[in-house]
Amino acid sequence: MTKKYFGTDGIRGAINSKNINGDMFFKFGLASGTYFKSQKKRKQIAIIAKDTRLSGYTLEPALVSGLTSAGMHVYTLGPLPTNGLAMLTKVMRANMGIMITASHNPHNDNGLKLFGPDGMKLSDKIEKKIESLIDKKISKNLSKPEKLGRVKRLETGTKDYIKILKKNFNKEFNLRGLRIVIDCANGAGYKAGPELLRSLGAKVIAIGVNPNGLNINKNCGSTFPGKIKLAVKKNKAHIGISLDGDADRIIMCDEKSNIIDGDQIIAALATRWKNKKMLKGGVVGTLMSNYGLEKYFKNEGIKFIRAHVGDRYVKEKMQKNKYNLGGEQSGHIILGKFATTGDGLLVALESLFALRKGKRASEFFQKFKKTPQLLKNIEVKDKNIINKPEIKNSIKFASKLIKGKGRILVRKSGTESKIRVMGESENKSLLFKCVNIITKKIK
């Protein structure tokens, strides 16, 4: 059974579209509040954080109204990174946490990411149960007047989140003497990111910290790494950190202005953790992880398995196999030793902790040679076009051509109206040929 509202990472879409509007967010709040209230395991509390999109001002009140109508008490935190919300959901012993965000998407999109009391993203099973409540008559889930929830603004969210992050490292850890550029994508980490690094003694050059509701992810952040590259070079920084709109992704840049993607960060941390005997089991990547990473882990004797794209699926596979490290090339990286979901700032701290004795970022991160990879994102009206016979035949034909010399992956985006076509091969001309066979047919 496919899900009606939820995708690979919550609910996402264009603002004031079919699912992303005040009416639907009231229903989402009412349905999720009703579900978690029925669990009767804790106090009836929901906490809400958001990124910096202008549309958050229209969606948050509707969501709060739905939750309180279901009898949930609500704490609103304002702009806060996604994992900050996940951590505080657990610490505050809340029934649920809701992040209003469309992550790395442009400002005209928005959405929701839901977390349970354990700080984990909800399973497909729970999401389906909430979906069934969304489509029920509203009157069936409304609380009696004396049972309505109350709402309170919590102003200490950023401070509390930073405190939790720093507790993962010894008190002597500091960043004095380091010049760090951080690009916060004009998003949820625009306060927490610079504050965290400065509190540890770093000289911080902060960019992407002037959100106006419309500039989130616009020519900045992890989806636009050229900006951090230029800033590191200009400021002669030791390292650059680039977050996305809700700060659950990280792309980095070394002192030589080389971009470091999620696969390279994972390789470096896995190697360090193995040497320090901190790595449990192995590493979980995704279908998009570079083949060069897989080969590197094989040579290093580190177990590596792939999950479906989406950090929720990575986390599920980590739990199932009892691994404590996993992530995606895009920069979603889960440090299972410390967190339940991706956290750009936490990954930055763990990386900086490894560099604290004067090691250069260029030495620490360059662990493997990447297999040439080509990714094409094709906008479509209907993602089910992927199931048409002529598209299936083109995929089959291209896969046959590249077999033994590389691989092809074609999938629906879980967050946008796009088909993603990815190919890998050392034979670049063959790679371009195979990817183009499929993209031309889709177009």
N, C-alpha and C positions, 0 to 999 in steps of 0.2 A: 504493500500500500504506500503510494507516494504521499508526501506531505503537501498540504494545500497552501500554507502560509510560510512555513519555515524553510530556509535554504540550508546551505552547508555551514553558515555562520549566522544564525538568527534570522531576522526578517529585514529585508533591505529593498529600497526602490526609490523612485522619484517622489519628491515631496508633493503632497496633494494629488497623488495618483490613487489607484484602486485600494491599496493596502496601507499607504503611508499618509494618513490624514487624521485629524482629531477624532472623527467618529470611530475609526478602526482602532486607534490607540486607547480610547475608552474601553472598547471591547476586549483588547488585549489585556489591559489592566484588570478588568472585571474577571476575565477567564483565568488568568494566571493567579490572581488573588484568591479566587474560588478554589482552584486546584490546591494551592499550598496551604490554604486555611483548612482544607479537609484532611491534611496529613496530621494535624493536631499534635505535632512533636515539640513545638516551641511556641514562644509568644508570636502573635500575629504581626510580624514586622517585615516590611519591604524597604530596601534602600535603593535610591536612584542616583546615578551619576550621568554625565553627558559630555559630549565634546562641544566644540564652539560654534556649531552651525546655527544660523539665524532661525532655522525651522525648529530648533530645540525649544524655543519659547512658545511655540504653538502646540507641540506634541507632548511636552512634559506635563502641563496642567491637565490635559485630557487623560494621560496615563495615571496621574495621581487621582483624578476623579474616579476612574474605573477601580483602582485598588482600594480606595477608601469606601467606595460603594459596596465592595465585597467584604468590608469589615477589617481591612488591613491597616495598620498604623504605618505611616510612611516618613522616612527621613530622606531629604534631598541634599545632595552633596555638592552640586554644581559641577564645573569642569574638573575631571579627574581621569587619569589613565584607566583603561579597562581592568588591568590586573589590580589596580588600587581598589576598585569596586569589589572585585572577587575576594581580595584579602580582607577587606572590611566587612563583607557579608559574613565571612567565617568568624572573624574576631568579635563582631557585634551579636553573634548568634541569631542572625536574622533568618527568616524563612526563605527569603529570596533576594537577589540583587538584580537590578535591570540597568543596563548601559544603553543610553540613547545615542546611537552613532551609526554612521555608514562607513566607518574605518577609513580606508584609503580612497574612497570614492569622492567625487567633487561635491561642492556645497549643496547642489540642488537635489542630492540624494540624502536619505536618512533611514534610520531603522532601529532595531533592538537586538541586544544580546542578553540572554537570560542565564542566570546562575542560580544553582541550588544552595542550600545551607552549608554544603561542604566546599563552596567556592568553585565548584566544577560547572562547566557548561552543561545544559540539560541534554539528556539522551534523546534519541529519536522517539523512543517509547513515551516519555513524558511530554515531549512536544506534540505528539499526536493526541494525547489526552487533553492538553490545553486547547488544541485546534477543535476538538469535538465540543468543548465548552463555548468557544467563540461563536459557533453557529447556532447555539441554543437561544431561546427567547431571553432577552435581557432581564425581564421581571423575575425569572426563576432564580437568578443568582444575586439579586439585590438584597442587602442586609436591612434589618429593621432599623428605624431611626435611632434607637438607643444603642445599636451595635455598630454604627458607622465608625470608620477609622479616623484617626487624627493625623495631622501633618506638622512636621518640624524641620526647619533648616538646620543642618549641621555644618558649621563653618570650619571645623578642624580637619576635614577630610584629607587635604594635601599634607598637612603637618603629620597626621597619624600614619599616612601611607609612607612618607619618607622615614619615619621612625621605624616602621616594620622592615623596610628595605635594609636600613643600616644595621639592624639587629642580626642580620645574617652574616655579618663580618666582624672580626675582632675590633675592639675599641681603638687599637693602635693604627688601624688602616686609615690612610689619608692620601690625598691627591696633590699635596703640596709640591710645587715645582713643575706641575704638568699644565700645559696650555691646551685647552680642549674647546673645540667648536661643537656646538650642539644646534641642530636644526629641528625645531619642534613642530614643523608643518602647520603653524598657526592653529594647532589643535589642542587636544585634551592635556597634553604634557607641557604646555607652555609655561606653567608656573612650577610644577614639580621638578621638571628636568633641570633647569638652571639652579634652582634652590638646592637640590640634592648635591650637585657637583660643587657648588660654592661652599656648602656646609662642610665638605670634606677637604676644603683648602685649595681647590683647583682655580686657576685663572680661566674664567669662562667667557667665551665669545658666543653669545646667544643670537640666533637668527630664527625667523619663523615664530616670533613670540609676540606678534601684534595682531591677534585675531579681530576681524571686524564682522564675523558671521558669514562672509562670502569668500574669504581667501584661504580657507582650510584646504590643504594639499595642493594649492594652486602654485605651480612652478616651484615647489619646495617639498621638503620631506623625503621619505624613503622611496617614493615613486619618481622622484626627480633628483637623483644623486649627484647630478652635475653641479648643483648648488653647494653642497658640502665639500665637493672636490675643490672648487674654486676658493671657498672660504678657508680651507686648511692651508692651501698654498699661499694665499694672501697674508694670513696671520702667522705663518710658519708654526702651525700647531703640531703637537705631538700626535694627535688623533682627532678624528671627527666622528660624531654620532648623529645619525639621521633617523627620526621617528616618523610614524605615519599619524593620521588624524586622531586615532584613539590610543596611540603610543604602545600598541601591543606588538608592533613590528620594529625591527632595527636593521639598518644598513650602515656600515661603518666605512671609514676612510683612513688609511695609514698615513704616516708622516711624509711619504713620497707621493701623496695624492692618488694612490691606487684604491679603487672602490673594493670593499670587502662585502660580499653578499652573505646570505644566510647559510649557504652550504659551507663556505670557508670559515665562518664563525663556529659552526657546529663541529667541523673537523678539528679546529684548534682547541676548542673546549673539551671535546671527547678525548683527544690525545693527552691533554693535561690531566683530566680526571682519571684516565687509565693509569698514568704514571703515578698519580697520587693515591691510587686505589679507591677513588671516589665513584668510578663508573660502575653502575649496576646493570648486569645483563648485556646491554649494547645500546645501539642508537636506532631510533625510528625516524625515517625520512618519509617522503611522499613519492607519488608517481612522477612528480616534477623534479625531484632531486637529481643533480647532475651525475652522470655515469662515472665521471672521474672521482667523485666522492665515494661511490660504491667500491671502485677499484682500490682507492686509498685505504679504506677500512679493511678490505680483504687482506692487503699487504701488511697492515698493522695488527691483524688478528683481532679486530673489533667486529662483533656481530652487527649486521645492518639489515633492517627489514623496511619495507615500504608500506605506507598506509594511503588511503584515499586523500585527496587534497582537502585541506581544512584542518586547523590546529585541534579542533575537537576530535577528529578521527585519529590524529597523531596521539593525543592524550589517551584515548580509549585503547589504542594498541600498546602504548607504554604501560598502562595499568595491567592489561591482559598478560603481557610478557614480563612484567616486573622490571622494566627498563626505567632509568631516571633521566634520560636525555633524548630529546627529539625536536624536530622542527622542519621548517620549509625554507626553500631557497629565497622566498620573498622576505624573510626576516622574522617570521613567526617562530620563535624558539622557546621551548618549554624546559625550564630547569626544574625537573621533578624533585630535586633535593629541597627547593625553596618555594615553588609555586605550582598552581593548578592550571595555569593558562599562560599564553605568551605575554612577555613583559619586556619591552625594549630597554627600559632603565635598569631592570635587574640584570639583563644580559650584559649591558654596558658595564655595570659595576663588577660583575664576575670577570669580565675581560680585563678591566682596569686593575683588578686585584692581581691578576696574573702578570701584569706589566709593572707592578709596583716597585720592582727592584731594578728598574732602569732598562728593561728589555724593550727593544723597538717593536712597534706594532707590525712593521713590514716583516720582521723575523717571526713573530708569533703566529700570524694569520696565514702565511703562504705555505700551506701544507701539501697541496696537490695541484696538478695541472688539469684544468677543466676541459672536458670533452666539448668541442664546439656544439653549441645549442642554439636553435632558432625557434622563436616563439612568435606566432601571429595570432592576434586577437581580432576576430571578425564580428562586427555588430550585426545582429539579426533581429527580425521581428518576432520570430518563433524559434526557440532553441531546439524544438523537436525536429527541426530540419535535419538534424544529425541522423535521424532514423530513416530518412528517405533512401530508397534503393540505390539511386545514382551516387549519393554521398557515401553510402556504405561500400559501394564498389570502388570508388576512388581511394578510400582508406585502405581497402584490401589490396588494391593494386600498388599503392605507394609502400605499404608495409612489406609486400613481397619483394619490391625493388631493393629496399634497404636492409632486408633480412641478412644477418650475419655481419653487417657493416655498421649497424646503428639501430635506432628504434624510433617509432612514431607513436605519439599519444594525442588523441583527439577527444576533447571532453566539453561538456556544457559548463560555463561559469556558474558557480553557485551563488554569486552575488550581483552579477550584471547580465544584461541581455546580449551575451557574447558566446561564440564558440571559440575555444582556445585550441590551436593546432601547434604542437611542439614536436620537434625532431632533434635527434642527436646523432652525430657521426663525425669521425675524423676526416671523412671525404666530404669536403664542403660543397662541392658542385652537386654531388648526389643528394646531400642534405637539402639544399635549396630546391632542387628539382622535385623531390618527394613532397616537401611541405607545400610548394606551389601547386602541385597537382590537386591537392585537397582544397586549398584556399580558393583557387579559381572556380572549382566546382560549387563550393558553398556560396561564393559571391554571385 
